[in-house]
Amino acid sequence: MRLRGQHPTVESLSTRQKALEVNLDQRRYGTFAEIGAGQEVVRWFFRVGGASGTIAKSMSAYDMKVSDAIYGRASRYVCRERLESMLDYEHKLNIDRLRESRGDTTAFFAFADTVSARNYHGTNHCHGWMGIKFQAHPRDDDSQIIIHVRMLDDDAALQQEALGIVGVNLVYGATMLNHEPELLVDSLLDGLTTSRIEIDMIEFSGIGFRHVDNRLMSLKLVELGLSGAAMFAANGEVLQPSEYFYRKAILVERGSFRPVCNVNLDMLRSANEKFSAQPNVKGKEIAPVMEITMNNLKAEGQIDLRDFLARADVIAACGMPVLISDYFQYYRLAAYLNGLTKESIAIVMGAASMKDLFDEQYYTGLQGGVLESFGRLFKNDLKVFCYPLQNQQTGELETSDNLEIKPEIQQLYNYLRDRGDIVALDNYDPNSLGIFSRDVLKRIRNGDETWQSMVPPAVAEVIKSKSYFEYEPS
């Protein structure tokens, strides 16, 4: 749990101070449109005083049919599509109505949210979409920030309270901190803790953020502890994980991807073949994803942003989405993924990683130790596909069938394997077995051009064109 509200470069303001400062800024004028969970954000601006100079209109189309009539039909009531239609509609309305009379002195904005707070029976997924479309200066082109929040309080009133605070932080950040997007991100949970709210997606767009790389902002969410994971597509578009994985089976490959090698793609291919043949997966859509942990990104100390972008770009060259997570232990990753889909989940790893998975030193923090960790990991019929490791000296293959595990947990391993939770991949490409990313990285740095045959052609092109991983043209 991380307590928010302290910044190294700016004095932290209370929620009340932020709302009042926005109200007293004579340039700001706009609309608040909130669906679900009450008028929690705009209430702050009404309550602190001076709202008449800021609020053009406040509304809530609480009934879905009324909302459809105003903003058009959407696939779901609480979704990004609905939020964007609200922002577009309300912002355009303000500009069309008021640009002539006050456009030279007013920077217009539209704030919107669509939220599902805890229902009476406590059976729903408590989350929401929130955003602001705004002019940084009068007559400026539009800028926009969209976030997705997960509300973690057990009480609906507390969820609504937290939602109001996040909304004020977003409005204040957009109007006062838009020139410092990293500081803006860091301020979003001021006055809250991550035990109450998580922000697992943020996207900056428009004229004011034309130089912002949303992949770095996704990384920032996880680095700051605002979320345990964040995700973006191969084209750099930010993804909201629960929407992306909705009704899909998930196949994850964890790695450093410095760089993506032929063996990484072969691991996914061979695991996908086996996974898709499982009775509860057959005929269903599988979403493969490459995951990088914060532990891996911080392996050499602080995060190197260029190194991170290099990894993101080579993964993108393979057409794969990227998941950044703070879930070093696999059972924590499994719990996270189980919250995103009701379909099956699989993890593919090499034999060396399988050994680490059964290393008891990683589970000393659990009361039940290794037994508890595997109870959590394989809880919902999760499958682990094991890719063989070839001994570089002897040429022998180490597979999940002959893996040497510590004697004291060998029986546990045998049980999981015999039950089908651990599956050996025998459909591998022999030509990929001798490829190791650390060897490829060494060859790139030493100017040994043989590395190019060990990675997909698109990856080689990206590395050469951007001089990633210390590549220097010969």
N, C-alpha and C positions, 0 to 999 in steps of 0.2 A: 504494500500500500504506500502510495506516495502522496505527501501533503503538498498541495499546490499553493501558489500565492507569493513566492519570493523570486525576484529576478536579479541578476547581477548588475543590470544596466538601467533599470527603471524602478522607481518606487512603486510598490504594489498598492493599488487602490481597491477599496471595498466595492462591492456591487453597487451600493447606493451612490458612491462617488462617481463611478463610471457612468451610470445612467444620468446623473445630474450634469456631468460634463458634456455628454452628448446633447442633452436638452438645452444647455446654455450656448451651444455652438450654433449661431444664427444661420450658418450655411446649410445645416442638415434639415431635411424635411422629407417625410416619406410615410409609407404604409406598413402596418403590421397585420399579417394574415396568418392565423394559427388554427390548425385543425387538430382536435383531440387534446386531452390533458389541460383544457382551459386556456385562458389568456394569460399564461404565466410570464411571458417575456414582457409584453407591453405593460403589464401591471406595474412593473418596476418603474417604467418611465412616467406613468400616471402618478405613481405614489410619491416620487421624489420632488415633484413640482416642475413648473416650466414646460410642461408637455405640449402646451398649445403652440409653441414655436417649433415643435419637432414632428408631431403626429398629424398627418393629413387624414388618416382613417385607420381604425382598428376594426377587424372583423373576424368572425369564425363561422365558416360554413360547416357546422358540426354534422349535419346529415349528408350522407354520401351522395344522394340524388341532388341535393342543393349544390354541393361541391361540383358534381358533374355538369350541372347546368351553367355554372360560372366558368369553370376552368377546362371543361371538356372531359371526356371519359378517360380513365386510366385503368391499367390492368389490376392494380391493387390500390387500396385506400392510402396505405403508408408505403410510399415508394419514391424513388428519385424522380420518376416521370411526373408524378403529381406535384412534387416540390418545384420542379423547373417550370411547369405550366403556371403555377401560382406566382412565382417570381416574375416571369415574363409578362403575365397579364397585368399584375398590379404596378409594376415599374412603368410599363408602357402607358397605362392609364394616367399615372401621375404626370408624366412628361407631356402627353397629349393635352391634358387639361391645364397644366400650369406653366409650361415652358414659355409661352408668350408673355405672361404677366410677371414671372419672377425667375426665369431661366438664367439671367445674367448674374444673379447673386445667390442662387440656390443650387446645392448639389443634392439631387434627388436620390432616394433609396427605397427599396422594398425588401422587408424582412419577412420570411415565411418559415413555418415548420408544419410538418404533419407527423403525428406522434401516436404511438400505441402504448399508453401507460398501463400499469397493472390493472387487470379487470377484477371484478368482484370475487371470482373463483380462483384467481391467481394462476390461470392456465395459459395465458398468452405470452408471446415473445415481446418483451418490453424494450422498444427501440424507437428511433425516430430520425427523420431527415430534417435538416435545418440549413438555411442559407440566406444570403443577402446579396442582392444585386444593387449596385450603387455607382454613383459618379464620385470620383475622388475630389474633383473640383467642378465648379459650375461649367456647363457646356462640354464637359469631358465625355469621351466615349465610356461605355459601361465596363465595369469590372465585376467579378463575381467570386464568392467563396461558398462552397457547399461542404457540409460535414455530415457524417452519420454517427449517431450516438447510441450507446447501449446503456440503459438505466438499470442499476444494480440494487437499488434499495428495495426492501420487501414491502414497503408501504406506498400506496399510490400518491398520497399527499407529499411524502418525501421525494418521490420521483418528480412530481410537478415542481417542487421547490428547486431541486437540482437543475431541472430543465430551464427554469427561469434564469438562474444564474449563468448557465452556459450561454443562453441567448443574449444576455446583456454583454457578456465577455466577447461574443462574436460581433455584435453591433459596434461596441467600443473599438475592438481590434480593427474592424474594417474601416472605420471613420478616422481613427487616431494613429493606428500602427500599420497602415497599408504599405508604407514605404519600408517597413522592416518585417517581412513575412515570417522569419524565424522567431522573432520576438512575439509576433501575433500568435503563432502556434503555441508558444510556451505559456501564453496568458490565458488560453481557452478554459483551463480548469482552475483559474484563480478562485479561491474561496471554497474549493471542493477537494475531495480526494478521489483516487481511482477506485476506491471501494464503493463509490457511489455512481460514478459516470466513467465510461470509456469512450474514446473517440477513435474509431477504427478506420476512418476514411476522411480525407480532406482533399479538396481540389480547388486550386486557384486558376482563374481564367480571366481573359479580358485585357484591356489596354494597360491597366496598372500592374499586372502580373505577367507581362509578356516575356520577362526574363526569368521567371520562376520555373524551376524543374520540379514537377510534382512528384517525381520519384524520390528526390531528396526530402521533400516535405513528408512523404510516406515514411521514409527512414526516420525522420525527426519525431514522428508520433511514437514510434517504438522506442527510440533512444531516450526520449523524455519520460517514458512510462505512461503516456496517455492511453496506450493500447498495448496488448500483448502481441499483436500482429498487424501487419498492413500488407497491401497487395496492389500490384499494377500489371497491366497487360504488356504484351510484346511491343505495342506501339507507344508505350509510356502512359497510356490512359489509366487513371486511378480506378481501381475496382473495389467495390464493397463486397467482402468475402461471402457473406450470407446470401447475397443476391447472385453472385457469380456461381456459387456451388449449389444453388437451390435445385433440389430434385436431381442431383448428379452424384454418381459415385466418384470418389476422390482417390487419385493415385499420386503419392508424394515421393520425390527424390530429394534427399538432403545432401548438400555438398558445399564445397568452397567455390567451385566453378571458376577457378583461376588457372586456365580458362575452361570452358565447356569442351570436353573431348569426345571423340567417337564413342568411347566406352560409356559415357554418361547417357548418350542417346540410345545406345544398345541396351542399357539397363532398363530404361523406360519402355523401349519397344518390347523386350522379352517379358517384362512384368505385365505390360498391358495385354499381351496375348494370353497369359495365364489368368489374369484377373478377369478379363472379359468372358472367359469360359466358365467362371464360377456360376453355379445355378442361380444365385440371388443377384447376379450382375448381368447375366446374358441378356442382350437386347437393350440394355440401358446405356445412357450416355455416361462416358467416363471423362472426368476433367483431370488431366495430368498437370502437375505444377512442380516447379523447382523451388526448393526452400533454402534460404540462407539464414542461419541463426545469428543473433547479436554476438554470441560467444565467438563465432567464427570471424565476424567482421572486426571484433576487438582483440583478435588473437595476438596482434603485435602492439597492443596499447590502444591509443585513440583511433577512431574510425578515420581511414583515409578516404575522402570523398571521391577522389579520382579513381582509386581502386574499386570502390563500390560501383561507380558508374561503368567502369570497365566490365565488371561482372554482369551488371544489368544489361549492358549492350550486347555481350556475347550470348547471353541467354535469349535476348530479344531476337538476335540473328537466327536462332533456332525456332522462332515462332512460339516460344513458351512464356507463360505468365510467371511472375516472380512473387513469392511469399516471403516477407521478412518477418521473423518471429523471435520472441524472447523466451521460447519454450525449449530450452536445451535438453531436458529429459523427454524422451519419446512419449511417456505416458501423459505428460502435460500437453504435448502436441496432439495426441489422440483425443484427449478430453476437449480441446479447442475445436478440432475438426468435427467431432460428434455433435457439437452445438450448432454446426452449420448445415448439416444434411441428415436426413433419415436413411440415406442410402449407404452402401458399403464403403469402407475405407481400407486402403492398402498402402503400405510403405515398402519401398524397394531400397535395399542397402547391400553393400558388398560384404564379403565374409569377414573382413577385418573389422568393419563396423558392428557386425553381429557379435563378435567377441566382446567389444566394448559394451554392447547392450546388456551382456550378462556379467559385467564387472560390478561387484557389490559396492565398490567405493562410491558409485554415483547415487546410491540410495540410502546413505547413512542418515539423511534428514527425514526419512519416512519411518514411522513407528514400526511398520510391518516389513521394512527393508525391501529386499528384492521380490519377495512374495507379493507384497502390496503393490509394488510397481507393475508387475505383470498382470495382477488382477485388474488394475486400471487400464493397462495398455490393451489387453485382449478382451475387454469387457463386452464390447458390442460386435463380436465376431470379426475383429480387425485381422487382416492378413499381413504378414511380413514376408516379402519375397527376397530370397538371398541369392545374390549374384556371385559366381565363383571367383576365387582369387588364385592366380597362377604364381607358383613359386618361381622367382626369376632365376634361381640357381638350378633347381632340379626339374622345372617344368611341370611338376605335379600340381593338381588342382585341389584346392581346399574349398569344400562345399558345405552346405548346411547338414549334409549327411555324415561327413567325417570330421566336422569341426571339433577341435579339442577345447572342452569347457572345463572349468575347475571341477574336480570330483564331487565337491559338496553340493553343487547345483546341477550336475550332469543329469540326474533323474528328472529334475524340473524341465530342463531343456528337452530331454527325450519325450516327455509327456506333451509338451507344446508342439513339438514336431510331429509326433504320431497323431495328434488330434487334428493336424492340418492347419494350425495357426502359423507355422513357419513352413514355407514352401521353397524347395530348391528350384532354381532356374536352370534348366538343362537345354533351353532353346537359345543359348547365347551365340554370338558371333565369335569364333576363335580368334579372328584377326584383331579383335578389340581387347583381348585379355591382357596383352602386354603393355597397354597404354595407361600411364599414371599421370595425373595432372601436375604433380610436383616435378616430374621428369620433363614434361612438356614446357613448363614454366622455366626450368633451368636451361633448356635448349633455346627458348626464345631469348633469354637474357645473354646467352653465350653466342648468339648469332648463328646457331646451328639450324639451317633451313629445313632439316628433316621434320621439324615440329609441324610443318604445314600438312603433312600427310596424316597426322594424328588427330586433327580436329576437322569438323565440317568445313567445307569451302567457304560458306558465308561467315563463319567465325574467323577464319584466317584473314578474310578481307577486312573485317572490322578491326582486328588487331593491327594489321599493317596500315590501314588508312588513318587510324587515330593514335598509332604508336603506343598501344596499351602494353602493360606488363613489361615495360622497359625495352620494347622492340625498337631496334634501329635498323633502317634499310642498309643492305650490304652495298 
